[in-house]
Amino acid sequence: MIDEPTVFIVDDDPAVIALVTELAGAIGLKAQSWPSADAFLAAYAPTGPGCLVLDIRMAGMSGLQLQKELKQQAATLPIILITGHADVRMAVEAMKAGALEFFEKPFRMQDLCDKIQEAVKLDRDKWQRRKERENAESRIGSLTPAEREVMQLIADGKTNKEIAAELDLSLRAVEDRRARMMKRLQVKSRAELLRLLK
């Protein structure tokens, strides 16, 4: 089960925080806010999908510096930057660093709403894929070395007969290992096995 998405808001303007919090609530998302990038960094722990609505110019660490810091930490949270003092260089720098969008105040609330929903969907999909990958790795990790060997040969396209010859086993022994391996991995066909191994 993946946590419900959260809109994280980092802005030193209480009016902007109130506005974005209200907007998040209106589209059924919870919101958490911080008045500075440092406060956000000290508290943030990724536990589920979301997005970060981030002011660029703040006292202390700027929004662009926070964006770089999150990138160094390999955080994948989509970032929407907002500013009242934009310039082309700043916008280019933000987008090159991976920002999803860059809004200059005043902006249309509908535009921000649409971008938040897009960001949350992107991040939710990412979390879902990560969860599926972890689940697959856990199932593969439960195999015995003998079952893993058979799994790899099946993935390589070998038939039971070819596997028996390669491993110097009886056909029955290969069939038994294959059946146990498929059961542990919760797959019913080679196609499902290949999807799991992707």
Summary of the structure (lengths in Angstrom):
residues: 198
radius of gyration: 24.1
end to end distance: 21.7
largest distance: 74.0
contacts: 578
relative contact order: 0.10
helix: 58%
strand: 13%
